[in-house]
Amino acid sequence: MELIEKTILGTMYVCQINGNNPIDIIKEKSMLSNEQILEKISQLIEKNLVNEDKTTLSEIGRDSLRIVLAGGVFDIIHPGHISTLNAAKALGDVLVVVVATDNTAVKMKKRRPLHSQEQRKELVNSLKVVDLCLIGQENDIFKTVNLVKPQIIALGYDQVHQEQFITEGCKKIKLDAKVARLQSPIPESSSSKIEKEYGESIHGI
């Protein structure tokens, strides 16, 4: 499959979730004209990858994409995050990142995040490697998993979720997803450590 075809299919997948117009975004990504985009979409319809409405994926088109799902708090974006997200994106075609809600972040970090969930979503969405960022659901991560329906769920080296818990949860929603544990080459990078060191430097002035 051509790169432009993957780009079109991936963009349609993302737009089916966030409600945006895929034609406008495909145009931004590919620099093709509307006519060229529509011609490519017509070819994808002929291959049964796109539905006749020209904006949504067929079941075959959806299955042709490898969707990777990653999650975290992402309170302070640091090199460890970038490395982990790049590794996650390398596992598939589309990277969806779920940002923890403020309440979930408090439970995970035992403190209020420096940035609100909306701010953290905006930060993550601004990263080129990320195709779509969503705010998670309270108390049930599998609601978002069921929405995204990834083939791969990528866990960071320091995330508390266990592979078996994720696998069993996916089985309950009848989703066949593989769990990949990513190893960060910069394990000393963490939001908590950065905040602690920053706070100590401020107090030491």
Secondary structure as UniProt FT lines:
FT   HELIX           3..18
FT   HELIX           22..30
FT   HELIX           34..46
FT   TURN            47..48
FT   TURN            52..53
FT   HELIX           59..63
FT   STRAND          67..72
FT   HELIX           79..89
FT   TURN            90..91
FT   STRAND          94..99
FT   HELIX           102..109
FT   HELIX           117..125
FT   TURN            128..129
FT   STRAND          132..135
FT   HELIX           141..148
FT   STRAND          152..155
FT   TURN            157..158
FT   HELIX           163..172
FT   TURN            173..174
FT   STRAND          178..181
FT   TURN            187..188
FT   HELIX           191..204
//
